[in-house]
């Protein structure tokens, strides 16, 4: 998995260290929602059953380098 130095640094936080690589890869491959930011970065979300929460993964413009990953408390599924 390609990632930025920022991601490697932030991932050491206690609230991020629990996020598994498999969850990140699954979110990249099979998101329930994808959105492109104005700066070209790509946001992807997926519900992680094991954690009972939605994971947001932010990728760089190449759509493969992970810049950030965190549980998104404010994400709502549009019905």
Residue pairs with C-beta under 8 A, 6 or more apart in sequence:
1 21
1 24
1 25
1 66
2 64
2 65
2 66
3 65
3 66
3 67
4 60
4 65
4 66
4 67
6 67
6 68
7 66
7 67
7 68
7 69
10 16
10 68
11 17
11 19
11 69
15 70
15 71
16 69
16 70
18 51
19 55
19 69
19 70
19 71
23 46
23 48
23 50
23 51
23 55
24 55
24 57
24 66
24 69
26 46
26 48
27 44
27 45
27 46
27 48
27 55
27 56
27 57
27 69
28 44
28 57
28 59
28 64
28 66
30 46
31 44
31 45
31 46
31 57
32 45
32 46
32 47
32 77
33 43
33 44
33 45
33 77
34 42
34 43
34 44
34 45
35 42
35 43
36 42
36 43
37 43
37 58
40 60
40 61
41 58
41 59
41 60
41 61
41 67
42 58
42 59
42 60
42 61
42 63
43 56
43 57
43 58
43 59
44 56
44 57
44 58
44 59
45 54
45 55
45 56
45 57
45 72
45 75
46 54
46 55
46 57
47 53
47 54
47 55
48 54
48 55
48 71
51 71
53 71
53 72
53 73
54 71
54 72
54 75
55 69
55 70
55 71
55 72
56 68
56 69
56 70
56 71
56 72
56 75
57 66
57 68
57 69
58 66
58 67
58 68
58 69
59 65
59 66
59 67
60 67
